[in-house]
Amino acid sequence: MEVLASNISETQKLAQEIASKLKPGDVVALYGDLGSGKTTFVSMAAKALGFSARVQSPTFVISRIYQKP
């Protein structure tokens, strides 16, 4: 599935929608140019899932695992 968000409001809505459907063990792959909003999206999705820890950029790693405290 490919989804494009044109602004921060659309990004937040999409992040919340996807976060509400995630189950433990699910994997979300993101790709995009530098500055395309990947970290913003992950931050918003993590917040929607109840995470309060700082979210780091997903650009330069193969994976980041966030576990609920």
Backbone hydrogen bonds, N-H to C=O, Kabsch-Sander energy under -0.5 kcal/mol:
donor,donor_aa,acceptor,acceptor_aa,energy
11,T,7,N,-2.2
12,Q,8,I,-2.5
13,K,9,S,-2.3
14,L,10,E,-2.5
15,A,11,T,-2.8
16,Q,12,Q,-2.5
17,E,13,K,-2.3
18,I,14,L,-2.8
19,A,15,A,-2.6
20,S,16,Q,-1.9
21,K,17,E,-0.6
21,K,18,I,-1.3
22,L,18,I,-0.8
22,L,19,A,-0.8
26,D,23,K,-2.3
36,S,33,D,-1.8
41,F,37,G,-2.6
42,V,38,K,-2.7
43,S,39,T,-2.7
44,M,40,T,-2.3
45,A,41,F,-2.6
46,A,42,V,-2.8
47,K,43,S,-2.3
48,A,44,M,-2.1
49,L,45,A,-1.3
50,G,47,K,-1.5
51,F,46,A,-2.6
61,V,58,P,-0.9
66,Y,64,R,-0.5
67,Q,65,I,-0.5
